[in-house]
Amino acid sequence: MMTMILAIADYLIVLNKIDDNLYNFIGDFYDEAELINEAKCYLLNYSNLQDMPLSKGMAYVEKHLDGYDISYNGLNIYIEVEDNIVIDYTIK
């Protein structure tokens, strides 16, 4: 009986860890999607990226030759741009 209780307790602990990891992943994915979407809009409207306010604070932008480094809410992304269009991005 005690073994069954311990097995169920271990299962619940692992389940909570998985749930936490999934919740964090979804939050990071939402931040990433918001950042990429806003970057596309800024590029279309202003032809360059600059620091921009987003839902969870400021996204800080640093220009490079063919793209931008953007830091937002603990997320660091490098966006490659060609003709004011995002062609690729890399999460650092």
C-alpha distances in whole Angstrom, upper triangle without the diagonal:
4,5,5,6,9,10,11,13,14,15,17,19,20,21,23,25,26,27,29,31,32,33,35,36,37,39,41,42,43,45,47,48,50,51,53,54,56,57,58,60,62,63,65,66,67,67,65,62,62,60,58,56,53,50,48,51,54,54,56,58,60,63,63,65,64,61,59,56,54,52,50,47,45,46,49,51,54,56,59,62,65,67,65,62,59,58,55,53,51,48,48
4,5,5,6,9,10,11,12,14,15,17,18,20,21,23,24,26,27,29,30,31,33,35,36,38,39,41,42,44,45,46,48,50,51,52,54,56,57,59,60,62,63,65,65,66,64,60,60,57,56,54,51,48,46,49,52,52,54,56,58,61,61,63,62,59,57,54,52,50,48,45,43,44,47,49,52,54,57,60,63,66,64,61,57,57,54,51,49,46,46
4,5,5,6,9,10,10,12,14,15,16,18,20,21,23,24,26,27,28,30,32,33,34,36,38,39,41,42,43,45,47,48,49,51,53,54,55,57,58,60,61,63,64,64,62,59,59,56,55,53,50,47,45,48,51,51,53,55,56,59,59,61,60,57,55,52,50,48,46,43,42,43,45,47,50,52,55,58,61,64,61,59,55,55,51,49,46,44,44
4,5,5,6,9,10,10,12,14,15,16,18,20,21,22,24,26,27,28,30,31,33,35,36,37,39,41,42,43,45,46,48,49,51,52,53,55,57,58,60,61,62,62,60,57,57,55,53,52,48,46,44,47,50,49,52,54,55,58,58,60,59,56,54,51,50,47,45,42,41,42,44,46,49,51,54,56,59,62,60,57,54,53,50,48,46,43,43
4,5,5,6,9,10,11,12,14,15,17,19,20,21,23,24,26,27,29,30,31,33,35,36,37,39,41,42,43,45,46,48,49,51,52,54,55,57,59,60,61,61,59,56,56,53,52,50,46,44,42,45,48,48,50,52,54,57,57,60,58,55,53,50,48,45,43,40,39,40,43,45,48,50,53,56,59,61,59,56,53,53,50,47,45,42,42
4,5,5,6,8,10,11,12,14,15,17,18,20,21,23,24,26,27,29,30,32,33,34,36,38,39,40,42,44,45,46,48,49,51,53,54,55,57,59,59,60,57,54,54,51,50,48,45,43,40,43,46,46,48,50,52,54,55,57,56,53,51,48,46,43,42,38,37,38,41,43,46,48,51,54,57,60,57,55,51,51,48,45,43,40,40
4,5,5,6,9,10,11,12,14,15,16,18,20,21,22,24,26,27,28,30,32,33,34,36,37,39,41,42,43,45,47,48,49,51,52,54,55,57,58,58,56,53,53,50,49,47,44,42,40,43,45,45,47,49,51,53,53,56,54,51,49,46,45,42,41,38,36,37,40,41,44,46,49,52,55,58,55,53,49,49,46,43,41,38,38
4,5,5,6,9,10,10,12,14,15,16,18,20,21,22,24,25,27,28,30,31,33,35,36,37,39,40,42,43,45,46,48,49,51,52,54,55,56,56,54,51,51,49,47,45,42,40,38,41,44,43,46,48,50,52,53,55,53,50,48,46,44,41,39,36,35,36,39,40,44,45,48,51,54,56,54,51,48,48,45,42,40,37,38
4,5,5,6,9,10,11,13,14,15,17,19,20,21,23,24,26,27,29,30,32,33,35,36,38,39,41,42,44,45,47,48,50,51,53,54,55,55,53,50,50,47,46,44,40,38,36,39,41,41,44,46,48,51,51,54,52,49,47,44,42,39,37,34,33,34,37,39,42,44,47,50,53,56,53,51,47,47,44,41,39,36,36
4,5,5,6,8,10,11,12,14,15,17,18,20,21,23,24,26,27,28,30,32,33,35,36,38,39,41,42,43,45,47,48,49,51,53,53,54,51,48,48,46,44,43,40,37,35,38,40,40,42,44,46,48,49,51,50,47,45,42,40,38,36,33,31,32,35,37,40,42,45,48,51,54,51,49,45,45,42,39,37,34,34
4,5,5,6,9,10,11,12,14,15,16,18,20,21,22,24,26,27,28,30,31,33,34,36,37,39,41,42,43,45,46,48,49,51,52,52,50,47,47,45,43,41,38,36,34,37,40,39,41,43,45,47,48,50,48,45,44,41,39,37,35,32,31,31,34,36,39,41,43,46,49,52,50,47,43,43,40,37,35,32,33
4,5,5,6,9,10,10,12,14,15,16,18,20,21,22,24,25,27,29,30,31,33,35,36,37,39,40,42,43,45,46,48,49,50,51,49,45,45,43,41,39,36,33,32,35,37,37,40,42,44,46,47,50,48,45,43,40,38,35,33,30,29,30,33,35,38,40,43,45,49,51,49,46,43,43,40,37,35,32,33
4,5,5,6,9,10,11,12,14,15,17,18,20,21,23,24,26,27,29,30,32,33,35,36,38,39,41,42,44,45,47,48,49,49,47,44,43,41,40,38,35,32,30,33,36,35,38,40,42,44,45,47,46,43,41,38,36,33,31,28,27,28,31,33,36,38,41,44,47,50,47,45,41,41,38,35,33,30,30
4,5,5,6,9,10,11,12,14,15,16,18,20,21,22,24,26,27,28,30,32,33,34,36,37,39,41,42,43,45,47,47,47,45,42,42,40,39,37,34,32,30,33,35,34,36,38,40,42,43,45,43,41,39,36,34,32,30,27,26,26,29,31,34,36,39,42,45,47,45,42,39,39,36,33,31,28,28
4,5,5,6,9,10,10,12,14,15,16,18,20,21,22,24,25,27,28,30,31,33,35,36,37,39,40,42,43,45,46,46,44,41,41,39,37,36,32,30,28,31,34,33,36,38,40,42,43,45,43,40,38,36,34,31,29,27,26,26,29,30,34,35,38,41,44,46,44,41,38,38,35,32,30,27,28
4,5,5,6,9,10,10,12,14,15,16,18,20,21,23,24,26,27,29,30,31,33,35,36,38,39,41,42,43,44,45,43,39,39,37,35,33,30,27,26,29,31,31,34,36,38,41,41,44,42,39,37,34,32,29,27,24,23,24,27,29,32,34,37,40,43,45,43,40,37,37,34,32,30,27,27
4,5,5,6,9,10,11,12,14,15,17,18,20,21,22,24,26,27,29,30,32,33,35,36,37,39,41,42,43,43,41,37,37,35,34,32,29,27,25,27,30,29,31,34,35,38,39,41,40,37,34,32,30,27,25,22,21,22,25,26,30,32,35,38,41,43,41,39,35,35,32,29,27,24,24
4,5,5,6,9,10,10,12,14,15,16,18,20,21,22,24,26,27,28,30,31,33,35,36,37,39,40,41,41,39,36,37,34,33,32,28,26,24,28,30,29,31,33,35,37,38,40,38,35,33,31,29,27,25,22,21,21,24,25,28,30,33,36,39,41,39,36,33,33,30,27,25,22,23
4,5,5,6,9,10,11,12,14,15,16,18,20,21,23,24,26,27,29,30,32,33,35,36,38,39,40,40,39,35,36,33,31,30,26,24,22,26,28,28,30,32,35,37,38,40,38,35,33,31,28,26,24,21,21,21,24,25,29,30,33,36,39,41,38,36,33,33,30,27,26,23,24
4,5,5,6,9,10,11,12,14,15,17,18,20,21,23,24,26,27,29,30,32,33,35,37,38,38,39,37,33,33,31,29,27,24,22,20,23,25,25,28,30,32,35,36,38,37,33,31,28,26,23,21,18,17,18,21,23,27,28,32,34,37,40,37,35,31,32,29,26,24,21,22
4,5,5,6,9,10,11,12,14,15,16,18,20,21,22,24,26,27,29,30,31,33,35,36,37,37,35,32,32,29,28,27,24,22,20,23,25,24,26,28,30,32,33,35,34,31,29,26,24,22,20,17,16,16,19,21,24,26,29,31,35,37,35,32,29,29,26,23,21,18,19
4,5,5,6,9,10,10,12,14,15,16,18,20,21,22,24,26,27,29,30,31,33,35,36,36,34,31,31,29,28,26,23,21,19,23,25,24,26,28,30,32,33,35,33,30,28,26,24,22,20,18,17,17,20,21,24,25,28,31,34,36,34,31,27,28,25,22,21,18,20
4,5,5,6,9,10,11,13,14,15,17,18,20,21,23,24,26,27,29,30,32,33,34,35,33,30,30,27,25,24,20,18,17,20,22,22,25,27,29,32,33,35,33,30,28,26,23,21,18,16,16,16,19,20,24,25,28,31,34,36,33,31,27,28,26,23,22,19,20
4,5,5,6,9,10,11,12,14,15,17,18,20,21,22,24,26,27,29,31,32,32,33,30,27,27,25,23,22,19,17,15,18,20,19,22,24,26,29,30,32,31,27,25,22,20,18,15,13,12,12,16,17,21,22,26,28,32,34,31,29,26,26,24,20,19,16,17
4,5,5,6,9,10,10,12,14,15,16,18,20,21,22,24,26,27,29,30,31,31,29,26,26,25,23,22,19,17,16,19,20,19,22,23,25,27,28,31,29,25,23,21,19,17,15,14,13,12,15,16,19,20,23,26,29,31,29,26,23,24,21,18,16,13,15
4,5,5,6,9,10,10,12,14,15,16,18,20,21,23,24,26,27,29,30,30,28,25,26,24,22,21,17,15,15,18,20,19,22,23,26,28,29,31,29,26,24,22,19,18,16,14,14,13,16,17,20,21,24,26,29,31,28,26,22,23,21,18,18,15,17
4,5,5,6,9,10,11,12,14,15,17,18,20,21,23,24,26,27,28,29,27,23,23,21,19,18,14,12,11,14,16,16,19,21,24,26,27,30,28,25,22,20,17,15,13,11,11,11,14,15,19,20,23,25,28,30,27,25,22,24,21,18,18,15,16
4,5,5,6,9,10,10,12,14,15,16,18,20,21,22,24,26,26,27,24,21,21,19,18,17,14,13,12,14,15,14,17,18,21,23,24,27,25,21,19,17,14,13,10,9,9,8,11,12,15,17,20,22,26,28,25,23,20,21,18,15,14,11,13
4,5,5,6,9,10,11,12,14,15,17,18,20,21,23,24,25,25,24,21,22,20,19,18,15,14,13,16,17,15,18,19,22,23,24,26,24,21,19,18,15,14,12,12,12,10,12,12,15,16,19,21,24,26,23,21,18,19,16,14,13,11,14
4,5,5,6,9,10,11,12,14,15,17,18,20,21,23,24,24,23,20,21,19,17,15,12,11,11,14,15,14,17,19,22,23,25,27,25,22,20,18,15,15,12,11,13,11,14,14,17,17,20,21,24,26,23,21,18,20,18,15,16,14,16
4,6,5,6,9,10,11,12,14,15,16,18,20,21,22,22,20,17,17,15,13,12,9,9,8,11,12,10,14,15,18,20,22,25,23,19,17,15,12,11,8,8,10,8,11,11,14,15,18,20,23,25,21,20,17,19,17,14,14,12,14
4,6,5,6,9,10,11,12,14,15,16,19,20,21,21,19,16,17,16,14,14,11,12,12,13,13,11,14,14,17,18,20,22,20,16,14,13,11,10,9,10,11,8,9,8,11,11,15,17,20,22,19,17,14,15,13,10,11,9,12
4,5,5,6,9,10,11,12,14,15,17,18,20,20,19,16,17,17,15,15,11,12,13,15,15,13,16,16,19,20,21,23,21,17,16,15,13,13,12,13,14,11,13,11,14,13,15,17,19,21,18,16,13,15,13,11,13,12,15
4,6,5,6,9,10,11,12,14,16,16,18,19,17,15,15,14,12,11,8,8,10,12,12,11,14,15,18,19,21,24,21,18,16,15,12,13,10,11,14,11,13,12,15,14,17,17,20,21,18,16,14,16,15,13,15,14,17
4,5,5,6,9,10,10,12,14,15,16,16,14,11,12,11,9,10,8,10,11,11,10,8,11,11,14,16,18,20,18,14,12,12,9,9,8,10,12,9,10,9,11,10,14,14,18,19,16,14,12,14,13,11,12,12,14
4,6,5,6,9,10,11,12,14,15,15,14,11,13,13,12,13,11,13,14,15,14,11,13,12,15,15,17,19,16,13,11,12,10,12,11,13,15,12,12,9,10,8,11,12,15,16,13,11,8,11,10,9,11,11,14
4,5,5,6,9,10,11,12,14,15,14,12,14,14,12,13,11,12,15,15,15,12,15,15,17,18,20,21,18,15,14,15,13,15,13,15,17,15,15,13,14,12,14,13,16,16,13,11,10,13,13,12,15,15,18
4,5,5,6,9,10,10,12,13,12,10,11,11,8,9,8,11,13,13,12,10,12,12,15,16,18,20,18,15,13,14,12,13,12,14,17,15,15,13,14,12,14,14,16,17,13,12,11,14,15,14,16,16,19
4,5,5,6,9,10,10,10,9,7,9,10,9,11,10,14,15,15,13,10,11,10,13,13,15,16,14,11,10,11,9,12,12,15,17,14,13,11,11,9,11,10,13,13,10,9,8,12,12,11,14,14,17
4,6,5,6,9,10,10,10,9,12,13,12,14,13,16,18,18,16,14,15,13,16,15,17,17,15,12,12,14,13,16,15,18,20,17,16,14,13,10,11,10,11,12,8,7,6,10,11,12,15,16,19
4,5,5,6,8,9,10,9,12,13,11,13,12,15,18,17,16,14,16,14,17,17,19,20,18,15,14,16,15,17,16,19,22,19,19,16,16,13,15,13,14,13,10,9,10,14,15,15,18,19,22
4,5,5,6,7,7,6,8,10,9,11,12,15,17,16,14,12,13,12,14,14,16,18,16,13,12,14,13,16,15,19,21,19,18,16,15,13,14,12,14,13,9,10,11,14,16,16,18,19,21
4,6,5,5,5,6,9,12,12,15,15,19,20,19,17,14,15,12,14,13,15,15,13,11,11,14,14,17,17,21,22,20,18,16,15,11,12,9,10,9,5,7,8,12,14,14,17,19,21
4,6,6,8,10,13,15,14,17,17,20,22,22,19,17,18,16,18,16,18,18,16,14,15,18,17,20,20,23,25,23,22,19,18,14,14,11,12,10,6,7,10,13,16,17,20,22,24
4,6,8,10,12,14,13,15,16,19,22,21,19,17,18,16,18,17,19,20,18,17,16,19,18,21,20,24,26,24,23,21,20,17,17,14,15,13,9,11,13,17,19,19,23,24,26
4,5,7,9,12,12,15,17,20,22,20,18,16,16,14,16,14,17,17,16,15,14,17,17,19,20,23,25,23,22,20,19,16,16,13,14,12,9,12,14,17,19,19,22,24,25
4,7,10,13,14,17,19,22,24,22,19,17,17,14,15,12,14,14,13,12,13,16,16,19,20,24,25,23,21,19,17,14,14,10,11,8,6,9,11,14,17,17,21,22,24
4,7,10,11,15,17,20,22,20,16,14,13,10,11,9,11,12,11,10,9,12,13,16,17,21,22,20,18,16,14,12,12,9,11,10,7,10,11,14,16,16,18,20,21
4,7,8,12,13,17,18,16,13,10,10,7,8,8,11,13,12,9,8,10,9,12,14,17,19,17,15,13,12,10,12,10,13,13,9,11,11,14,15,14,16,17,18
4,6,10,12,16,17,14,10,9,7,6,8,8,12,15,15,12,9,10,9,11,13,16,18,16,15,14,14,13,15,14,16,16,13,15,14,18,18,17,18,19,19
4,7,10,13,13,11,7,6,5,5,8,10,14,17,17,14,11,11,9,9,10,13,15,14,14,14,14,14,16,16,19,20,16,17,17,20,19,17,18,18,18
4,6,10,11,9,6,5,7,8,12,13,17,20,19,16,13,13,10,10,10,12,15,14,14,14,15,15,17,17,20,20,16,17,16,20,20,18,19,18,19
4,7,8,6,4,6,9,11,15,17,20,23,23,19,16,15,12,12,10,11,15,14,15,16,18,17,20,20,23,23,20,20,19,22,22,20,21,20,21
4,6,5,6,7,10,12,16,19,22,24,23,20,17,16,12,11,9,10,13,13,14,15,17,17,20,20,23,24,20,20,18,21,21,18,19,18,19
4,6,8,10,13,16,20,22,25,28,27,23,20,19,15,14,10,10,14,14,16,17,20,20,23,23,26,27,23,23,21,24,23,21,21,19,21
4,7,9,12,15,19,22,25,28,27,23,20,18,14,12,8,7,11,12,14,16,19,20,23,24,28,28,25,24,22,25,23,21,21,18,19
4,7,10,13,16,20,23,26,25,22,18,16,13,11,7,7,11,12,14,16,18,19,23,23,27,28,24,24,22,25,24,21,21,19,19
4,6,9,13,16,19,23,22,19,15,14,10,8,6,8,11,12,13,14,16,17,20,21,24,25,21,22,20,23,22,19,19,18,18
4,6,10,13,16,19,19,15,12,10,6,6,4,8,10,9,10,10,12,13,16,17,21,22,18,18,16,19,18,15,16,14,15
4,7,10,13,17,17,14,10,8,6,5,7,10,11,11,10,11,12,13,16,17,20,21,18,19,17,20,18,16,16,15,15
4,7,10,13,13,10,6,6,5,7,9,13,13,12,10,10,10,10,13,13,17,18,15,16,14,17,16,14,14,14,14
4,7,10,11,9,6,5,6,9,12,15,15,14,11,11,9,10,12,13,16,18,15,17,15,17,16,14,15,15,14
4,7,8,6,5,7,9,12,15,19,19,17,14,12,10,10,10,11,13,15,13,15,14,16,15,14,15,16,16
4,6,5,5,7,11,14,17,21,20,18,14,13,9,10,9,10,12,14,14,15,14,15,14,13,14,16,15
4,6,8,11,14,17,21,24,23,21,17,15,12,11,9,9,10,13,13,14,14,14,14,14,15,18,18
4,7,10,13,17,20,23,23,20,17,14,10,8,6,6,7,10,10,11,10,10,11,11,13,16,17
4,7,10,13,16,20,19,16,13,10,7,5,4,5,8,11,10,10,9,10,9,9,11,13,14
4,6,10,13,16,16,14,10,8,6,5,7,8,11,13,12,12,10,12,11,9,11,12,12
4,7,10,14,13,10,7,6,4,6,9,11,15,17,15,15,13,14,12,10,10,10,9
4,7,10,10,8,6,5,6,8,11,13,16,18,16,16,13,15,13,10,10,10,10
4,7,7,6,5,7,9,11,15,16,20,22,19,19,16,18,16,13,12,10,10
4,6,5,7,8,11,13,17,18,22,24,21,20,17,20,18,14,14,11,12
4,5,8,11,15,16,20,22,26,27,24,23,20,23,20,17,16,13,13
4,7,10,13,16,20,22,26,28,25,24,21,23,20,16,14,11,10
4,7,10,13,16,19,22,25,22,21,18,19,16,12,11,8,8
4,7,10,13,16,20,22,20,19,16,17,14,10,9,6,5
4,6,10,13,16,19,17,16,12,13,10,7,6,5,6
4,7,10,13,16,15,14,10,11,8,5,5,6,7
4,6,10,13,11,10,7,8,6,4,7,9,11
4,7,10,10,8,6,6,5,6,8,12,13
4,7,6,5,5,6,7,9,12,15,17
4,5,5,7,7,9,12,15,18,20
4,5,8,9,13,15,18,21,23
4,7,9,12,14,17,20,22
4,6,9,11,15,18,20
4,6,8,11,14,17
4,7,11,14,17
4,7,10,13
4,7,10
4,6
4
